[in-house]
Amino acid sequence: MNRRAFVTGLGAVLVAPLGAEAQQAGKVWRIGYLTPFSLRNAPPAVNAFNEGLRDLGYIEGRNVVIERRSAELRHDDLPKLAAELVAAKVDIIVAATGMTALAVKRVTSTVPVVMAGSADAAAQGIVDSLQRPGGNVTGLTTLTAELAPKRLEIFREALPGLKTVAALWCPEFPINHTELERVRAAAQAFRFSIVSVEYRTPASWDAVVDSLQRTAPDALFILDCTTLPFDRIAQYALRSRLPTMSPYSGVVSHFGGLMSYGANVAAMSRRAAIFVDKILRGAKPADLPVEQPTTFELVINMKTAKALGLTIPPSLLLRADQVIE
């Protein structure tokens, strides 16, 4: 057993009695779970959160009821779904992303909210600061902007002939502006150029395609924007023989992107369950600092690499946490 697994297991043992207290009290807690993504086929993040709850003694159907809502990538539906959860009188709401947490915060200032992951909750106005959240929201941050140069470095290692990279981003997200600045600075050091490609709404997809066809980049670097149409991106990239790098492992495992590097979403979702437990036992979100991730993962899709005619360096494959064959 490795050290990380031992520490995680030890942590579960130490907190288990606290979860058991919640079960013995006879209270049936109502937890809201809101995500902009699909809940079909039980995504890894959802499974990890459910497992985290069970480890703490919260058993669905026995001492906890989970009200799940999914926007199915229709982000305009998030405010309505958030209002539904509040109306359902849940004790706490788990928001899968920063945008989701913001939608919840706009409809309630009293129901506690746990973010399972947010790129920059302070910049989005979700919390006052990471150390002192204030208000009714706390949880975890993904450090996506800070990791952008590392993602670009890995991309360069996988594709040593890179000269021009298209950065696909969403101007509406404050964190994307910071992330793009860091990507440009890293690209300058790596001696290749960055082409900015903006995505605003579903109606702007044709403009994205036009920009990519006009600039003809060597690869596509996806910034932290959960409103992007990942299925369309993956299909276009494969059709155009365009390698992609994303901060989200799901883009690689579910949509067929080439590679991703970022915080381990499943680990963060499991950690979100611990925040839920603390709050249900009386802690206030305002007093729980937003946590940064400690586990990161590199995922490479070799099916996509073969379809693109790419040879991924063996040294990179050895470092990958997951290789999809």
ABEGO torsion letter per residue (X at the ends): XBAAAAAAAAAAAAAAAAAAAAAAAGBBBBBBBBBABBABGGBAAAAAAAAAAAAAGBBBGAABBBBBBBAGGBAAAAAAAAAAAAAAGBABBBBABAAAAAAAAAABAABBBBBAEBABAAAAGABABAABAEEABBEBBAGAAAAAAAAAAAAAAABAABABBBBBBBAABAAAAAAAAAAAAAAAAAGBBBBBBBBABAAAAAAAAAAAAAAGBABBBBBBBAABBAAAAAAAAAAAGBBBBBABAAAAAAAGBABBBEBBAAAAAAAAAAAAAAAAAGBBAAABBBBBBABBBBBBBAAAAAAAGBBBBAAAAAABABBBX
